[in-house]
Every structure is written in structure tokens, then in C-alpha cells.
Amino acid sequence: MENPYNIALFVTEDLTTSMGINFEMPTSTAAYVEYSISGEDNFIQLEASPKIRYFDDNEVYLYEAIIDNLDPNTTYEYRVVNNDGTETSGFYEFTTLTSDD
């Protein structure tokens, strides 16, 4: 699957109830992670924190979001989107760990 927004999950302190997401946008904008339990349509929108970086004199617009209060052993689907919806990723999935892991 293509990943034009360089979306990557990252480890949080408790992977049974939270997940971290890093991604990139082509311009400086407000950006969000939209997520829900897989198969459901009640998406929650979480604003991501911007982190502008410079590589070879080019600005790169990186973002980070940590989703909390997730259910253990549950598959979620998510995507990233900018403030006006003109930049939207496809959907991806992750599964939280069980509380026994």
C-alpha cells in the first residue's frame, strides 16, 4: 500500500489503551487523525501537534498524535487529514494489545 503521508505508528507507554501516530503533510496546516473501531462509522477527530523540520533547506511538515482511552485487544481504523479535507490518506489499521500481554 502506498504511504504518501509517511504515516508511522509509534510505541506509547501503554499499548493496551493508546497508540502514537506520526505523519507528514505537504504544507503547513492544521492536521488531524480520524479513528474509530474497525467497521464502525463514528469517527473521532484528534488534532495532531505540528513539528516543522528542515532538511537540506526544505521545510518538512511533520505531525504527531497520541490516541488515548482505547479498548484493549481491539482493531481500529484511522486516517490522517488536513483541515479542509483536500489532503486525506487512505485508511490503515492497528490492534491494541490485550491486557494480558
Buried (B, 14 or more C-beta within 10 A) or exposed (E): EEEEBEBEEEEBEBBBBBBBBBBBBEEEBEBBBBBBBBEEEEBBEBEBEBEEEEEEEEEBBBBBBBBEEBEBEBEBBBBBBBEEEEBBBEEBEBBBBEEEE
